[in-house]
């Protein structure tokens, strides 16, 4: 009998010990879970704080500070698409095109079938026509076509038309620019570039009409609003137009027509001077 009682006592002790460990262990699991949740909340707060401050620095033209902050957001969330996009843009503003390409390439790796803006930005860099422009036109054309496949409203059709101009494929460029002009009644680039094609073939009346259309479209149509994550482009007309010009290979050229919004407006001589300079750019 004593043996039975001893076994029973041992079993009871084991059961009590197991119950105690369950309580203690459960508390430990709960503590670990609470700690992990606290880390996640802290990380999320740090991410959004850095992201907000990065946007503010970018809107103020403080590119290096913005780069540092976007780099921090990507340490916390390596696949955050907006951070990758804006990081690339900040590098472009600093003339750091190789670093920008790295950011945009990562962007399309994160979302290959959804990030048309990554393909667009790489295409614009490859087709760039500035003093140190790459003019890697085959690569640019391939990237614009990919952007168009991903999103038909990406602006890539304009990019393809601009590449066609650089390749001197005049008829193809005219066809695509006509389509852009019909689809986007706010586009300044399309009538400006169509004006050049008319000017080139000697049709001054058509060139003048299209040039005037480009100038008229340079007027701000919407009232300013408060700062946005796009970097104040809606609040400041100059920043808005600068942002739009960055989405075009020839943005630095056609944005100049906005100066003719001031009286007395453009003259035919102004148009001829502007379009002759553009032709010289193409011939470089």
N, C-alpha and C positions, 0 to 999 in steps of 0.2 A: 504493500500500500504506500509505504514511504517513497518507493520508486515512482509510483504514479503521481503522487503529490509533487515530487521534485520535477518531473517532466512537465506537469501542468504549470508549475511556477515558472519554469524556464520559458515555456511558450508564452505565458502572460507577459513576462519581461520583454521578450522579443517583440511582441505585438505593440507594447507600450513604446519601446524604443523606435520601432518603425513609424508609429504615429507621430512621435516627437520629431523625427527626422523629416517627415513629410511637412510638418508645420514650419520647421526651421528652413528646410529646402525651399518650400513655397515662398516664404518670405524673401529668401535670397534671390529667387528667380524674379519676384516682383520688384525687388530693389534694382536688380540688373536691368529689367525692362524699363523701369522709370528713369534710370540713368541714361540708357540708350535713347529714350524719347527726349530727354533733356538735351542731349548732344545734337539730335536732329533739329530740334527747335532752334538751338543756338546757331547751328550751321545755316539754317534757312534764313534766320535774321541777318546773319553776317553777309550771306549772299545778296539778299535784296538791298541791304544798306550799301554794299559795294557797287551793285548794279545801278542804284539810283545816283550815287555820287559820280559814277563813271559817265552817266548820261549828262549830268550837269556840267562836268568838265568838258565833255565833247561839245556841248552846245556853246561853251565859252571859248572854244578853240584851244583849250589846254590839252593838246593831243598826247603829250608824254604822260601826264598825270592820268588821263583817261586810259591809256594803254596799260599802265600799272594796275589800275582798278579792274579793267576787264580781264587782265591776266589772273588777278585774284579770284574773280567770279568763276573763271574756268578751272581754277584749282579746286573749287568747291563743287562745280558742276561741269565736268569736262565736255559734255555734249550740248551745252546750252547754245542754241542756234543764234539767237540775237546777239549774245556776247561775242561769238565768233565773227558774225557779220560786222558788227561795229568795231571790233578790234582790227579787222582788215581795213575798214574805212579810215580809221585813225592812222594806220601805217601809210595808207595812200596819201593822206594829207601831209605827212612828214616826208614824202618822197621815198618811203621804204617799201618799194614794190615787191621785192622778194619776200619780205616778211608778210606782206598783205596776201600774196599768193598762198603762202602756207596756211593762213587763217581761212581763206576761202576754200582751199582744197579740203581742209578738215571739215568745213561746213557741208560740202557736197558728199563727203564720206559719211557724215552723220545722217544725212537725209538725201540720198542720191536721186530719189524720184519726187522730191517735193521742194527742194531748195533751188528754185530758178534764179534767185538773186546771187547765189554763189557762182553759178555758171556765168551769169551776166557780168558780174564784177571781174571775173577772170578774163572774159572776152574783151571787156573795155580796156583792161590793162594790156592785153596782147595786141590790140589794135591801136594803142595810143599813138598820137601824132605830134606830141610836144617835142622840144629840142632833144630830149633823151628817149623819145618814144621807141617802142619795140617794133611796131609794125609787123608783127608775126601774124599775117593775115589769114593764113590757112588755119592756124590754131584758133584764132579769134572767130572765124566763121564756124568752125566745128562747135565751139562753146556756145555761140549764139543759137545755133540750131538745136543744141541740147536744151538750152533755156526755153526755147519756143515749144519743144516737145513737152516739157514739164508744165509750162504755163503759157497759154497763148496770149495772155495779157501782160506778159513780163516786160514788154518793151524791146524784146529781142528782134522783132521784125525791123525796127528802126536800125538796130545794130547791124543786121544783115545788109540793109540798104546802104549803110555807111561803108561797110567793107566792100560792097559792090562798087561804090564810087572810088574807093582807093585802088581797086583792081581795074578801074576804067571800064566797067561793064555798065555802060550808061543806060541802056534800055531796061535791064534788070533792075537797076537802082530806081529808075523812074516808076516802074510798075509797083515796086514795094512801097515807095514813098507816097504814091497815089493812095494805096491801101491804108497806110498810116494816117494820112491826111483825112481820109473819109471816116476812119474809125475814131479819131481823136480830134475833136474840134478845138481843143486847147493847145495842140502841139505847135510850138514855134519852129522846131527843127524841120518838120516836113515841108511847110511852104518855103522856108529859107533855102533848103537844099533843092527843092523843085525850081525855085527862082534861079539858082545857079545853073541848073540843066537847061532852062529856057534861055538864059543869058549866053550860055556856051554855044547853043545852036543858032544864036543871032535873033531870037524872038524877044526883043526888048519890051514890047507891050505886055506879054505874058509874064516876063520876069518882073516888071514893075508891079503888076497886080499882085503877084505872089509875095514879093518883098514887102509890100504894104500890109498884106495879111499877116505876115510874120511879125511885123512891128506891132500891129493892133493886138495880137494875141499875147504880147509881152506885158500887157496891163494886168495888174492884180484884180482878180474877179471876186475874191472873197474877203470878208472883213477879218482882221487879225484876231487870233484867239490866244489863250494862255499857253505857256510852255508845255510842250508835249515830249514824249520819249524820243520822237524823231529829232529832237535837238533844236527846238525853237523855230523850225522852218515854217511852221504855220503862224507864229507870232511875228516874225521878221520877214518881210517880203524879199529882202536881199538874200537871206539865208535860204528861203524857199526856192528862189530861182537858181541859186548856186547848187542846191541839192538836185534839182531837175537837170541842170547842165551836166552834172557828174554822171548822169545816166545816158549820156550820148558821147560818141567818139568825138564829135565836132561841137560839143557843148560850149567850149571856150570861144568858138567863133560865132555861133548864132546868138548867144546871149548878149553879144555886143549891140544888137539891134534895139535893145530896150532903151538905149540912150536917146533914140529918136522919138520916144514918147513925149519928150519935152518940146515945147514950141521952138522953132517953127515946124518940127517934124522932118522926115527925110525928103531928100530931093532925088531926082534921077541920077545926078552926079554922085550923090552919096551911095546909092545902090551900086552904081558901076564900080566905084572904088572898093566897096565891101566885097563884091562878088569877084572882082579881079584878084583881090588879095586871097580869097578863098581858092581860086583856081591855081594860084602860085603855090599854095600849101599842098594841094593835090599833086603838083608836078615835082615836089621835092624828092 
